[in-house]
Amino acid sequence: MCVTCGCGGGDAQIDGHGMRYARPRRSAAAPASTPAFRPAHGTLDARHAPGTSEAQILRIEQDILSDNDAQANANRERFGARGLFVLNFVSSPGSGKTTLLVDTIRRWGTQTPVAVVEGDQQTAFDAERIRATGAAAVQINTGKGCHLDAHMVAQAADQLDAKAQLPSDGLLLIENVGNLVCPAAFDLGEAHKVVILSVTEGEDKPLKYPDMFRAADLLLISKIDLLPHLDFDVDLAVRYARQVRPELPVIRLSTRSGEGCDAWQAWLAAGVAAVTKVPAA
Amino acid sequence: MHELSLAERVIGIVEGAARKAGARRVTRIALEIGALAHVEAETLQYCCEVVSRGTLAETASIEVQRRPGRAWCETCAAEVELEQIGMPCPDCAGFRLKVTDGDQMRVVDVVIEPGEPA
């Protein structure tokens, strides 16, 4: 609640003040019309729901995302058993994720097999772009959904597997839906989230969308060939990113000029080399 | 708007537990949402109301218990309060912070009325 004027109950704000919700809420804060408390029958006497005589409290104590997290762990085990290095690419739309993946696959060459899971609300354009490189790709369309979840990735892996396209000892690259908010909450079973920030965006994005940068293990600053034409302050962007995720590793690159791509390839190769194959239980 | 998909999970968890316990209906759902959790609590509450239509929890009140954010400050070598991700340590103004509490999103408990669903 806003300490200045006492407005609002949630985190959403307008000009620093909590938002007022016009819609009526089902709130547990006792409304004036709450019937008088009556002692419970039986054993329950604490936190008795008003107006009922047999209410029971069920302790649940369950994480809201527990089903996703369980599936993500199952995915991680499955990928680990195959010796796969799995990355979840997250960014706003237009940062150049697909272009980066296409370029990455071309530069990676035949070092190991590569497969890609593409996530978009609609169209199979991205998967087609990936397939043009020769790598296997499966397209997830989330429809109205704003993020991939672990169950979608499991199904995508099944589909690759059914076509004998799920590699062993290689790379599985997952391109999430372009969205700097929602994908941060969903573990897909990846080794790392890689967040991409292009220099045509604002350097303050890490502070505006802190959850995503906090969830990432690597920041790629893309399109740096455009820097001479822009006012983007790379050092400031890095400083902001490290405010939400201390010591976040950063690689600056341009697929167009090739600058930084060697460092990125070296990071990938180190990740692949560090994978220890864990046989499925 | 991942709150809607979180709400579907909340109602799924609640309905599953309520059915297992032989509930007629659910009258209250208590959620615990940390201040640093990646969710807008008001929106989640609203989405839970929408998703609960036609379920045992259709008329349940949805109570959100907030939990303050806490982080370990490496510079201070102490646990400090953290209001938001991206804010500095309130003591040293540094950013070498690791969240230790307040990023949870949980269903804590529900109140049910036993009996055949209406």
Interface residues (C-beta under 8 A of the other chain):
Chain A: G8 G9 G10 D11 A12 M19 Y21 R23 R25 R26 S27 A28 A29 R47 A49 T52 E54 A55 Q56 I57 L58 R59 I60 E61 Q62 D63 I64 L65 S66 D67 N68 G145 C146 H147 D149 V181 C182 A184 A185 F186 P206 L207 P210 D211 R214 R242 Q243 V244 P246
Chain B: M1 H2 S5 L6 R9 V10 G12 I13 V14 A17 A18 A21 A23 T27 R28 A30 L31 A35 H38 V39 E40 A41 E42 T43 Q45 Y46 E49 T59 A60 S61 I62 E63 E74 Q84 I85 G86 P88 F95 R96 L97 K98 V99 Q104 M105 R106 V107 V108 D109 V110 V111 I112 E113 P114 G115
